[in-house]
Amino acid sequence: MWLGRNSTGVSGLASVVDGTPGVAQVETATVGSWSTAAGDLIITVTSDGVTADPVNVTLDGTESANMIVNKIAETVTVTGYNITASNGKVILTKQVPAENDTTLNFAINGSTNHTGVPDAPISANTTTGVAQTAEVVTLAISSGATNAGNVIVTVNDTPTTVAVAAGDTQEQVAAKIGDLLTVAGYNVTVSNRDVVFTSTTTGNLPDLRVTLD
């Protein structure tokens, strides 16, 4: 946080909310045993109330659980997810961290075609997804202008001179600053008395340094 004051009477306080990289959601379905007869497993993926067309995975009746999950991973695709196989489990990993999809389900049906593979109708949400966030720096104008003059807003060592008039309100000062500032990698917007810098990329970035003098 930084506080700036000058002969215009304008002052401002900047604060930073760091961005976060997010967490990729992981969904896991488990194959419980070997196949005992040739036939098709039926795989059904649902999400947000939408059921995709079932996918058949052909078995010859001699596969171990590890072989079955490998066949599933090679056959099934789910948009936005990588599918891998390990230790009798089919693992869906979100390609880009996002808010957790609580409706996602990866169902395995082995009984309809008598494969001997037990049904696994409900998959497990083994890692909860968390959306990525952008860094947000807010310069709050805490007092308006009592005198005409210039204020200097410095962003990462680059100063910008902003002329203010006597009687400018906090909101008017913020608007004048927002009109003049362009910061690479950030969108600059104004909300009432706040000048808001929002990073165009997500994750924990080096803090944008903003001072007002």
Secondary structure as UniProt FT lines:
FT   STRAND          2..5
FT   TURN            7..8
FT   STRAND          11..17
FT   STRAND          26..30
FT   STRAND          39..47
FT   TURN            48..49
FT   STRAND          50..51
FT   STRAND          55..59
FT   HELIX           65..75
FT   TURN            79..80
FT   STRAND          81..86
FT   TURN            87..88
FT   STRAND          89..94
FT   TURN            102..103
FT   STRAND          105..109
FT   TURN            111..114
FT   STRAND          124..127
FT   STRAND          133..143
FT   STRAND          149..155
FT   TURN            156..157
FT   STRAND          158..164
FT   TURN            166..167
FT   HELIX           170..180
FT   TURN            184..185
FT   STRAND          186..191
FT   TURN            192..193
FT   STRAND          194..202
FT   STRAND          210..212
//
